[in-house]
Amino acid sequence: MEQRKHWWNGKWGRLARKDVYLRVSGDQWYVEQRAGGSDGVSHFFEFDGEDAALDMVRGMLNGPDEWRELSVRPPAR
């Protein structure tokens, strides 16, 4: 599975931090919504196409938080 994008709400701490990840494996796209940092609780969503997955991401990023996209390293070759 390849991680394509990662967004963070800019807040530190287990109670405040939120992350959204966009991943792909073959033709399947996955969105992970995580609250609480690396040890937090995640919800996963699966999509047949990139557009549907990005629609879900846009909905998750809509709100009062100041989301920022974090860089993702290109896959090793």
Secondary structure, 3 states (H helix, E strand, C coil): CEEEEEEECCCCCCCCCEEEEEEEECCEEEEEEEECHHHCEEEEEEECCHHHHHHHHHHHHCCCCCCEEECCCCCCC
